[in-house]
Amino acid sequence: MEKKIGELLKAKELRIATTESCTGGLLSSRLTDVSGSSEYIHLNLITYSNEAKHRMLGVKTETLTNFGAVSEECSYEMACGLHKLTGADICVSTTGIAGPTGGSEEKPVGLMYSTIYTKTKSETFKVLLPPQTPRVLMKEEFVKAVMEKVYTFLLFI
């Protein structure tokens, strides 16, 4: 999938940037596994803490307080802030709970939000995996879901 994404980015002359929390750089790693990816990858950040999300990306304190880091609102603000920071054509964020700890009834282990953002459109989506999924596999499944969405998104821009 990373090769297909790279081909689309090159063909459309687009640059991508990522900001990851729950995936911890795995999305960036997969995208950079493709030789020549420096032609279309602009910047990749790991903004794991709330402080990093706030200071680096401008996620509002109110958003973190009212909705939490694992929320649709935070994911959107992460991607929007990344766009303001980088000017990349397409910006992607991930935030979630990879477990095995950290979940709650409202936000269980296995919950992730991701936003794909451009200056003309954006899409935020939710992934919910079984909470018993091992952490490493959880991260891999999150990245797989994000890459499939990015690929589909790129087909239509």
C-alpha positions in Angstrom: 0.0 0.0 0.0 2.8 2.4 0.8 4.2 2.0 -2.7 0.7 2.8 -4.2 0.4 5.9 -2.0 3.9 7.0 -3.1 3.0 6.6 -6.8 -0.2 8.6 -6.4 1.6 11.4 -4.5 4.3 11.6 -7.1 1.8 11.5 -10.0 -0.2 14.3 -8.4 2.9 16.2 -7.4 1.7 16.3 -3.7 3.7 16.3 -0.5 2.5 14.5 2.6 3.2 15.1 6.3 2.1 13.0 9.3 1.7 13.5 13.0 1.3 10.4 15.0 0.4 9.6 18.6 -0.8 6.0 19.1 1.0 4.7 16.1 4.3 6.0 17.4 6.0 6.6 14.0 4.9 3.3 12.4 2.9 5.2 9.7 6.0 7.3 8.9 8.2 4.2 8.9 5.9 2.5 6.4 5.7 5.5 4.1 9.5 5.9 4.2 10.1 2.2 3.4 9.7 3.1 -0.2 12.9 4.2 -2.0 12.6 7.7 -3.3 9.9 8.7 -0.7 11.9 11.9 0.0 10.3 13.2 -3.2 6.9 13.4 -1.5 7.3 13.1 2.2 7.6 16.6 3.7 7.7 16.1 7.5 6.8 13.4 10.0 6.2 14.1 13.7 5.5 11.9 16.7 3.4 14.1 19.1 2.7 11.5 21.8 2.1 13.8 24.8 -0.7 16.3 25.2 2.0 19.0 25.6 3.5 18.1 22.2 0.1 18.2 20.6 -0.6 21.6 22.1 2.9 23.2 21.6 3.8 21.7 18.2 0.4 21.6 16.6 -1.7 24.1 18.4 -4.3 21.7 19.7 -6.3 23.8 22.0 -6.1 23.2 25.8 -9.9 23.3 25.8 -10.1 20.5 23.2 -7.8 18.3 25.3 -9.7 19.1 28.5 -13.2 18.8 27.1 -12.8 15.9 24.6 -9.4 14.3 25.4 -6.4 13.5 23.2 -8.3 10.5 21.8 -11.1 12.3 20.1 -12.4 13.3 16.7 -11.8 17.0 17.7 -8.2 16.4 18.7 -7.4 14.4 15.6 -8.7 17.2 13.4 -6.8 19.9 15.3 -3.6 17.8 15.0 -3.9 17.5 11.2 -5.0 21.2 10.8 -2.1 22.3 13.0 0.3 20.2 11.0 -0.9 21.8 7.8 -0.3 25.3 9.3 3.2 24.2 10.5 4.3 22.5 7.2 2.1 23.7 4.3 2.1 20.1 3.1 -0.5 19.2 0.5 -1.9 16.4 2.6 -1.6 16.0 6.4 -2.5 12.9 8.4 -2.9 12.5 12.1 -3.4 9.5 14.4 -4.5 9.4 18.0 -5.8 6.5 19.9 -5.4 3.8 22.6 -3.2 0.9 21.6 -3.4 -0.7 25.1 -3.3 -2.9 26.9 -3.9 -0.2 29.5 -5.4 3.2 29.2 -8.9 2.4 28.0 -12.2 3.3 29.6 -15.8 2.4 29.0 -16.2 5.5 27.0 -12.9 5.2 25.1 -11.8 1.6 25.1 -8.5 0.1 24.1 -8.5 -0.3 20.4 -10.0 3.1 19.6 -8.3 5.4 17.1 -9.2 8.5 15.3 -7.3 9.7 12.2 -7.8 12.8 10.1 -6.7 13.3 6.5 -6.5 17.1 5.9 -6.0 19.3 2.8 -6.7 23.0 2.5 -9.9 22.2 0.5 -11.3 19.1 2.3 -10.7 16.8 5.3 -12.0 13.5 6.6 -11.8 12.2 10.1 -12.6 8.6 10.7 -12.7 6.2 13.6 -11.3 2.7 13.9 -12.3 0.3 16.7 -10.4 -2.9 17.1 -11.0 -5.7 19.6 -9.4 -4.6 23.0 -7.6 -7.9 23.4 -5.5 -7.3 20.2 -1.8 -7.2 21.2 -0.4 -3.7 21.2 2.1 -4.2 18.3 -0.6 -5.8 16.1 -3.0 -3.0 17.2 -0.6 -0.4 15.9 -0.1 -2.3 12.6 -3.9 -2.5 12.1 -4.3 1.2 12.8 -1.6 2.0 10.2 -3.2 -0.4 7.7 -6.6 1.3 8.1 -5.0 4.8 7.8 -3.1 3.9 4.7 -6.1 2.4 3.0 -8.0 5.7 3.7 -5.1 7.8 2.5 -5.0 5.8 -0.7 -8.7 6.2 -1.3 -8.6 9.9 -0.4 -5.8 10.5 -2.9 -7.7 8.8 -5.7 -10.3 11.5 -5.5 -8.2 14.7 -5.2 
